[in-house]
């Protein structure tokens, strides 16, 4: 197994680590979690792990392209690793009451619908490259999730209305770009969608 695929596997294994640190107590009272409270030690560690895992998404692809070691396994594992990481974080945030369940459902639904189209294309021997809009969507999702993990730091230290406003703006931007990029993805690949 090449280095790029090994990095992808690390990202897969980091997804449950994020959940463990987010949902575990680690000597902290979970009742204190919320927009108006500083993040717990577990939340800080989970955020660091999440961001490191997110960075590996670009790293494994760069290494694979630079060394010309793009493999079928890598093409399968890379999007799977991304979805697992995002899904693990979103479900944890919903459980912590830091994110509305409908937001997680919209984002997760889009991710798996797009993955389905990619799999259909792969069966037909076609490779669908990530679009610029899709990359922007990923960055915005990572920022929104990391911010939520930290109770919307640094706004959590200010007033409740400001913290709620920041949380709402970041969440809505992530949702809108997720929907937009999903519709764009389906439109550009409509020939695959309608050939099923």
N, C-alpha and C positions, 0 to 999 in steps of 0.2 A: 504494500500500500504506500502510495507516494505521500510527500509532506503535506500537500494541499488537502488531500482527503483526511489525513490525520488531524489537521487543524479543524476541519469540518466536524469530525467525530468529537473533538473536544467541545465544540459549541453545543452539540447534542447533549453531552454529559453535563454541561453547565446549566442547562434549563432547569433540571430538578434542584440544582444547588441554589439557584435564585429563589425557588419556591421555599426551600428549607429555611433560608435566612429571612425571607419575608414573613412566613407564617409561623416560624418557631418563636418561642418567647425570648430565649437568650437573656434571662434575668430581667426582661422588660415587661411592663404591664401592657397588654394589648389594648386595654380600655383607653389608654392615653393616645392611641393612634388616631389621627385626624388632621384636618387642614390647619387647625390652630395649635398644633403641637410640634415640637422639634422631632425630626426622625429618630427612631431608635437605632441602636448599634446594628441590629439585624438588618434594618432598612438600608443603612449606609453601606454595609458589606454587600447586600443583595444588589444594590445599585451599581457598585463598583464591578461586581461579577457580571452583571447584565451589560454594562458598557463595554467591558473587555470582550465579552462574547460577541457583541454587536460589531466591534472592530474587526474581529476575526473573519466576519462575513466578507469584508472587502479584501482582507489579507489572503485568504485561501484562493480566491479568484485571481488575484494579482499573481500569486506564485504559480498557479496552474497555467496561466496564459504566458507568463514570462519564460517559464521552463518548458513550455509546450507539452505539458503533462495532463491536459484535460482528458478526463476519462468518463465513461458512461456511469460509473459508480458516483463520481463527483457530481455529475449533472443531476443524479437522483438525490443524493444526500444533501447537497447545498440548499435547495429550496425547502427540503424537509426540516433541516436544522433551523432555518430561519423561522418557519412556522411554529415549530416546537418551542423555541425561545420566546417568541411574541405571545403565543397562546398561554404558556406557563405564567408569564408576567401578568397578562390580562386577567386570568382566572384568579390569581393571587390577590390582585388589586380589588377585584369585585368582592372576594371573601373578606377583605379588610375594610370594605365600605369606602374605599378611596376612588372607586370608579363605578359608574352605573353599568348594570348588566347589559343593557341594550347597546351600549358603546362597544363592549367586548364582543357581543354577538355580531354586530355589523362588521367589525374589523376581521374577526375570525372567519366569518362567512365569505368575505371577499378573498381572503388569503387562500382558503381551500377551494373556492370556485376557480380561481386563477390556476391553482396547482392542478386541478382537474383538466383544464384546457391544455396545460403544458404536457400532461401525461398522454392525452389523446394525440397531441402533436408528435410526441416522442415515439408513440406506437407507429405513426405514419412516417417516421424517419425525419421529422422536421424539428429544428431547434428554434425556440422563440427566445430571442435576446431580451434582457431587461430594458425597459424604456427609461428615458430620463425622468419622466413623470413618476414611474415606479420607484426610482431611486430617491426622488424627493419625498415620496410617500413614506419610504422606509426611514429616512432621516427624521421626518416629522414625528412618526410613530415612536421612534426611539427617544426623542426629546420629551414627548408627552408622557411616555411610560416612566422614564427616569425621573422626571419632575414629580409625577404622582407617587413614585416610590419614596421620594424624600418629603412627602407632605407639601409639595409645591414650594420647596425651599427656593429662594430666601423669603418668599412672600408669607410663609407660615409664621414668621416672626413679627409680622406687622399686624394689620387688622383683619378680622374675619371677612368683611366684604371684599377686601383686596385679594385675599387668598382665594376666595370663591370665584372672583372675577377672572383671575389668572388661570385657575383650573378650568373654568368654563371655556375661555378663549382657546387655550391650548388643545383641549379635548375636541372642541368643535372644528378647529383647523385640521386636526388629525382625521376626524371622521369624514369631513368634506373632501379632503385630498384622497382618502382611501376610496370613497365612493367614485370620485371623478376618475382616478387612475384605473379602477375596476371597470367602469363603463368604457373608458378609452381602450383598455386591453381587449375587452370583448368585441368592440367595434372593429379594431384593427385586425382581429383574428376571427372575424365572423365566418369566414369560409370554413374554418375548422369547426366552429360551433354548429353550423348548419349542415355539415357533412356527416354528423353523427346519426 
